[in-house]
Amino acid sequence: MSDVHAETELVTHDAHGTTVQGMFDRIAPGYDRANRWMSLWTDVRWRRRAVEALALSDCGTEQPNVLDLCAGTMDSSVAIHHKYPQASIIAGDFSAGMLDAGRHKLVGPVGERIEPRVMDAHALPVADASQHGLFCAFGVRNVSDLALATSEQARVLKPGGRLVILEFFRPAGLLARGAHGVLGATILPAIGWLATGDMTAYRYLPKSIHGFNDAETYGELLGDHGFDDVQITPLTLGLAWIVSARRRDPS
Ligand SMILES: C[S@@+](CC[C@H](N)C(=O)[O-])C[C@H]1O[C@@H](n2cnc3c(N)ncnc32)[C@H](O)[C@@H]1O
């Protein structure tokens, strides 16, 4: 298999996108290690729970199409495959370095079901109403224009298809806010640096969380961009959240 980097260099939406893309390209080789160390392997459980919320068994086909957006090193794509082995999964990300770092996971049947593709969340190279499910773990917090990215997600989903977002939303409760604040300023950047050699990226993490919506506000935004049946589930005392929603029938 050729590597994604050699195939495509993607021009991002704006300067923020270029910075984020460069940051993930840089930390890609140590990214999975950092996730496991920082979450004490809890991220694996969070992804598994979020994948269940795709509810693809109810989508009316044996072979659903799923876009794993901001797929990074494709841990979620692989988790989606394990839960729904017949699904055709596009793993989309604008960091070719992240996709390349996860390529070793695509061996055997999993490699036949997951197609890594370099793409920007603001202009998805995916046909209208072509996806039965859209999954995005720890991605939407990074996009430059959340409204545009959300409209793109609505565009590519079939009516009735589910959007599942796993994310660190801005904490609402005092306990989660305190835990995020302390961990984000101390232990997490240190672990991130040990795992990847890059401190800047892991200083960006708490800033991006505190600059983002809380889960309720994000759920309202989905309602304004073509979704209904919004469901919000806190994980581990609100450290992370699953927000899922159904694509409304536009007609
Ligand atoms: C924190 S990582 C999450 C990766 C993976 N989903 C996971 O759960 O480990 C965020 C990913 O989003 C990607 N990303 C951020 N903004 C993006 C955009 N505008 N378009 C496509 N990918 C983007 C980054 O390159 C990075 O791989």
The ligand as an SDF file (V2000), in Angstrom:
LIG
                    3D

 27 29  0  0  0  0  0  0  0  0999 V2000
   -7.5450   14.6820   18.6950 C   0  0  0  0  0  0  0  0  0  0  0  0
   -7.3680   13.9390   17.1290 S   0  0  0  0  0  0  0  0  0  0  0  0
   -8.5990   12.6620   17.1720 C   0  0  0  0  0  0  0  0  0  0  0  0
   -8.2220   11.4870   16.3070 C   0  0  0  0  0  0  0  0  0  0  0  0
   -9.1380   10.2830   16.4480 C   0  0  0  0  0  0  0  0  0  0  0  0
  -10.4990   10.5690   16.0500 N   0  0  0  0  0  0  0  0  0  0  0  0
   -9.1160    9.7430   17.8520 C   0  0  0  0  0  0  0  0  0  0  0  0
  -10.1570    9.5850   18.4580 O   0  0  0  0  0  0  0  0  0  0  0  0
   -8.0190    9.4410   18.3340 O   0  0  0  0  0  0  0  0  0  0  0  0
   -8.1250   15.1410   16.0960 C   0  0  0  0  0  0  0  0  0  0  0  0
   -7.9550   14.8240   14.6180 C   0  0  0  0  0  0  0  0  0  0  0  0
   -8.7660   15.7220   13.8870 O   0  0  0  0  0  0  0  0  0  0  0  0
   -8.0820   16.0790   12.7050 C   0  0  0  0  0  0  0  0  0  0  0  0
   -8.6660   17.3470   12.2310 N   0  0  0  0  0  0  0  0  0  0  0  0
   -8.7380   18.5170   12.8980 C   0  0  0  0  0  0  0  0  0  0  0  0
   -9.3300   19.4540   12.1420 N   0  0  0  0  0  0  0  0  0  0  0  0
   -9.6600   18.8460   10.9760 C   0  0  0  0  0  0  0  0  0  0  0  0
  -10.2980   19.2890    9.7810 C   0  0  0  0  0  0  0  0  0  0  0  0
  -10.6980   20.5540    9.6330 N   0  0  0  0  0  0  0  0  0  0  0  0
  -10.4810   18.4080    8.7850 N   0  0  0  0  0  0  0  0  0  0  0  0
  -10.0580   17.1330    8.9080 C   0  0  0  0  0  0  0  0  0  0  0  0
   -9.4240   16.6560    9.9940 N   0  0  0  0  0  0  0  0  0  0  0  0
   -9.2350   17.5020   11.0310 C   0  0  0  0  0  0  0  0  0  0  0  0
   -6.6280   16.1700   13.1390 C   0  0  0  0  0  0  0  0  0  0  0  0
   -5.7320   16.0720   12.0720 O   0  0  0  0  0  0  0  0  0  0  0  0
   -6.5370   14.9830   14.1110 C   0  0  0  0  0  0  0  0  0  0  0  0
   -6.1200   13.8220   13.4790 O   0  0  0  0  0  0  0  0  0  0  0  0
  1  2  1  0
  2  3  1  0
  2 10  1  0
  3  4  1  0
  4  5  1  0
  5  6  1  0
  5  7  1  0
  7  8  2  0
  7  9  1  0
 10 11  1  0
 11 12  1  0
 11 26  1  0
 12 13  1  0
 13 14  1  0
 13 24  1  0
 14 15  1  0
 14 23  1  0
 15 16  2  0
 16 17  1  0
 17 18  1  0
 17 23  2  0
 18 19  1  0
 18 20  2  0
 20 21  1  0
 21 22  2  0
 22 23  1  0
 24 25  1  0
 24 26  1  0
 26 27  1  0
M  CHG  2   2   1   9  -1
M  END
$$$$
